[in-house]
């Protein structure tokens, strides 16, 4: 109970630096963060439906008839994907990468995805472990569990997929103290745009650093520091897309331009300048 009171006390607290960044770039989307998941060619058709609050962050689809390469962008989330593989549907649980990577999602002509907020995967798909970061685990029984095998041919539009999933996927999971703690930590890191000192964040929870980091890895699959780094880079993408890169280094806490360029390339597999040029007619982050 003491720890829950601590959460309530600090839940509305945002640092002055966070407010400055928020006013400058406004990258957050409602109560759920606008996570970027892929870097794709503009030839790939992409649609998404964002959720303002709750365990689901968004639904999305990729139509990629030419099977062009798709770069996975680290976002700290877990995705449930249903893909079309040679006229047959398969389902996978996909963990966040730790660095930019060519993903096998590009090997399929169609992909429907559900992005869950960090630590919020439902019981029906299980809980990923730290060792699975960046991996795909097939869920052979999921389509049968959701009674989708006979329905799939009728889901001809993205809206049909979204409506079916909202109606049928079981989001029930026992709300434990760990879920409350993860929700608080993710919110604080997101609101600070990845710049909140980890030691200060852990101190706010009232738990030891060892316990908090171990619990976060268990629930999210990433360390606190790695998730904070991911959020910093996620917001750098938002700033570059809005062409607000003038104060990017200072606002996101990078030491110098070369450090930022190296981190951005490791995160996205392209340099900031390459993205700024290619984003006009070739590439986009979604």
Secondary structure as GFF3:
##gff-version 3
##sequence-region A 1 286
A	DSSP	alpha_helix	2	10	.	.	.	ID=ss1
A	DSSP	alpha_helix	16	25	.	.	.	ID=ss2
A	DSSP	beta_strand	38	41	.	.	.	ID=ss3
A	DSSP	beta_strand	45	50	.	.	.	ID=ss4
A	DSSP	beta_strand	56	63	.	.	.	ID=ss5
A	DSSP	beta_strand	70	72	.	.	.	ID=ss6
A	DSSP	beta_strand	78	85	.	.	.	ID=ss7
A	DSSP	beta_strand	88	94	.	.	.	ID=ss8
A	DSSP	beta_strand	101	103	.	.	.	ID=ss9
A	DSSP	three_ten_helix	104	107	.	.	.	ID=ss10
A	DSSP	beta_strand	110	116	.	.	.	ID=ss11
A	DSSP	three_ten_helix	130	132	.	.	.	ID=ss12
A	DSSP	beta_strand	136	138	.	.	.	ID=ss13
A	DSSP	alpha_helix	142	145	.	.	.	ID=ss14
A	DSSP	three_ten_helix	152	154	.	.	.	ID=ss15
A	DSSP	alpha_helix	158	168	.	.	.	ID=ss16
A	DSSP	alpha_helix	177	191	.	.	.	ID=ss17
A	DSSP	alpha_helix	198	205	.	.	.	ID=ss18
A	DSSP	alpha_helix	209	220	.	.	.	ID=ss19
A	DSSP	alpha_helix	224	241	.	.	.	ID=ss20
A	DSSP	alpha_helix	248	252	.	.	.	ID=ss21
A	DSSP	alpha_helix	257	268	.	.	.	ID=ss22
A	DSSP	alpha_helix	272	278	.	.	.	ID=ss23
A	DSSP	beta_strand	283	285	.	.	.	ID=ss24
###
